[in-house]
Amino acid sequence: MLGHKVRHCTATVVAMPWIQAEGNVATGDHIGRQADSGIVELDAVVPAEFSGIRVDRAATMLFAERRQSGVSRAEIARWLRDGSLTVDGRTVKPKTPVRGGERLRVRAVRPARFDWIAAQDVAFKVVYEDESLIVVDKPPGLVVHPGAGNADGTLVNGLLRRRPELAKLPRAGLVHRLDKDTSGLLVVAAQPASRAALTSAMAERRIEREYSGVVEGQLIADRRIEANIGRDPNNRLRHRVRSDGRPAVTHIAVRQRFYAHTFVAARLETGRTHQIRVHLASIGHPLVGDRRYGARGVVPPGADPDAITIIRGFRRQALHAARLAFEHPDSGEPMRFESTLPDDMTGLLAAFRGP
């Protein structure tokens, strides 16, 4: 029932219409239509303030970042290479600078890749729902949206089972994401107006997100980590701190110290890919279980065999999206949600505390 707390959901195949994005191209807004497969048509006029930047960066800002349109940077690079993305009707190299006032036009065929329209039975918990939004408590191991290696069976497919009309929204109403092995809260828009409002709130840092995590080593004090993040050129599955990356800020608060580990709260000021994981690893305190970012399976001296098994057998990053707060996009009412730690993280903390 909408407007009430509900406990579980599962997810009728619906047809995905063209996703319309209409605006004033003179101000850099784009007009286009696209779906996850088929023809992609996008148009934009480069704003004057973009003068001097590379055309690939300008196209990314107009088509991929500003509208969360489902277009990726990799697609933009490919379209520039194959001539599907033109500047005033001409093909150009990605490094070509723009002056402002040029028309960028995409006419491309996107091959069918992932299933963003299939409604499927997927187990997850809904903690709040009304006509405008859904707040989900995602279990660990559930992928948020279709992508490489996960063509379907994702949270998006489950949401479409519950609310088929989400197929009409860009990216099925997703406002933000969680990594596959991160558990906890995320908000999904259910109407065009609420999606616009929540997307703006996210961009303006008016959505509060706090995570609970367990790291290797003892953190001595609370700290603010400010370090740019970008993709690791040596491993496309990783990100890392790099001077030419995008600005990122994470606030870390110590909740409880153990002999060789620390229970922390992490508050996001920005929202980069793998941000908390990268920032904690960069200061020498990777999340327990996060082998991609350097976790070593540290065990405290004198730990009993059961505790050793739990610690070394923890196979995901020990990270949980515990708190979420924002203003309701329709009423402006403050909305606050909390999620208790999942059983695996509760068991991990118990192993540190001992019998």
Sequence and secondary structure as in RCSB ss.txt:
>XXXX:A:sequence
MLGHKVRHCTATVVAMPWIQAEGNVATGDHIGRQADSGIVELDAVVPAEFSGIRVDRAATMLFAERRQSGVSRAE
IARWLRDGSLTVDGRTVKPKTPVRGGERLRVRAVRPARFDWIAAQDVAFKVVYEDESLIVVDKPPGLVVHPGAGN
ADGTLVNGLLRRRPELAKLPRAGLVHRLDKDTSGLLVVAAQPASRAALTSAMAERRIEREYSGVVEGQLIADRRI
EANIGRDPNNRLRHRVRSDGRPAVTHIAVRQRFYAHTFVAARLETGRTHQIRVHLASIGHPLVGDRRYGARGVVP
PGADPDAITIIRGFRRQALHAARLAFEHPDSGEPMRFESTLPDDMTGLLAAFRGP
>XXXX:A:secstr
 TTS    B         EEE   GGGT EEEEE SSEEEEEEEE  GGGTTSBHHHHHIIIIIISS  S  HHH
HHHHHHHTSEEETTB   TT B  SS EEEEEEEE   S SS      BEEEEE SSEEEEEE TT  SS BTTB
SSSSHHHHHHHH GGGGGSGGGGB     TT EEEEEEE SHHHHHHHHHHHHTT SEEEEEEEEES   S EEE
E  EEE TT TT EEE TTSB  EEEEEEEEE SSEEEEEEEESS  TTHHHHHHHHTT  BTT GGGT      
TT  HHHHHHHHT  S  EEEEEEEEE TTT  EEEEE    HHHHHHHHHHH  
